[in-house]
Amino acid sequence: MAHIYGLNADQQKLVDAATGIAKEVLSKHAADVDQKARFPKESIDALGKAGLMGLCIGAEFGGKGQPPRTFAAVAEELAKECASTAMVFVMHVTAAQQIAASGTLKDKAAILKDAAADRHLTTLAFSEKGSRSNFWAPSSGLVADGANFKTDAAKSWVTSARAAQSYVSSARMPGAPSPLASTLYLVRNGQPGVDIQGSFSGVGLRGNDSAPVALKGYKIPAGDVLTEQGKGADGMLQVVLPWFVVGTSAMSHGLCLKAIELTSGHMQGAGIDFTSQKLRDLPNLRARLADMAVATDRSRALLGYTVGEMEKPDAMTPLRVLQSRRSAVDTAVNVTDLAMKACGGAAFSQHLPVERLFRDARAGWVMAPTVDHLDDFMGKALTGLPLF
């Protein structure tokens, strides 16, 4: 059967490898990662050893050179078993795309080679305390320091904050006329001026190692600038956003697929003694499962169409990207809610991991760009207004 994201045979082999790791490693540690809110080191190490942390890094740097459709399929498989691991993976792949797109980063090749060889984990650090989920409009600014720069910033909830070697970050350019006149730069974790503050104890995605990061007088060599001055928004919206949307949309779909699998299994295995019925014999529960399946495949089909559009973009591609994430987030919230209702006490009491899926699905609703932002952006696009 053809994959809904349109994979060829070689791409399917990579996805099959990810599926094997997800079932053998991610599933083994997912509950502990969630309960202890700890970084999924075993899972990330296994993905690295298989070369999957370099999935979308160019072959010239030792990566697999895969397009968004393969990225989506792999992220989906990982999210089925551990959404926290999938979140770390998605952020790494997305940040690496911006590094690869840079025409100014001095040691770009070395970083990408290390990332492809599982020696360098990277992530994003855009949202700030002052800008909140308006990630495209940083509050912090760069200050010229000779030929170099320095900055102070309060970055909010950086995924893989402690584990990552670098963060792709943003700030207003020196003398910026507006918040959109931003510049992207690389933060080297562990350098003076990088202060990781607190730990994450959220409702869902509890193992993604998110934490606020304060940059205090952080010095940025000119060679660590990722974009031309004032061109940061272009990088955020043209490179980072599409890849982030594909990855997080696929994560949402992975949660849906796992919810369907668990609900179907529960309905087939559990029953009512005095009527000798299985739960699958109840029409209302079958209807809920059917709704879950239709909604999931409908949203996956839109993402499948979108990744094809990204390979041959036209004027409608940015709208399709926004629609894909809006659809995926909404679907995950609704499907996991139906799974909780269909599985009843077995889900509520955590005898089934449906409750974890339910919590993880809700992270997408508040993760920038939030659902409210997506709706506003789509409304503007559909009525001919500029996004900003």
Secondary structure, DSSP 8 states (H G I E B T S, - for coil): ---TT---HHHHHHHHHHHHHIIIIIHHHHHHHHHHT---HHHHHHHHHTTGGGTTS-GGGTS----HHHHHHHHHHHHHH-HHHHHHHHHHHHHHHHHHH-SS-TTHHHHHHHHHTTS--EEEE--BTTTBT-TTS-S-B-EEETTEEEEEEEEEEETTTTT-SEEEEEEE-TT-SSTTSEEEEEEETTSTTEEE------SS-TTS--EEEEEEEEEE-GGGB-S-TT-HHHHIIIIIHHHHHHHHHHHHHHHHHHHHHHHHHHHHH-EETTTTEEGGG-HHHHHHHHHHHHHHHHHHHHHHHHHHHHHS--TTHHHHHHHHHHHHHHHHHHHHHHHHHHHTHHHHTTSSTHHHHHHHHTHHHHSSS-HHHHHHHHHHHHTT----
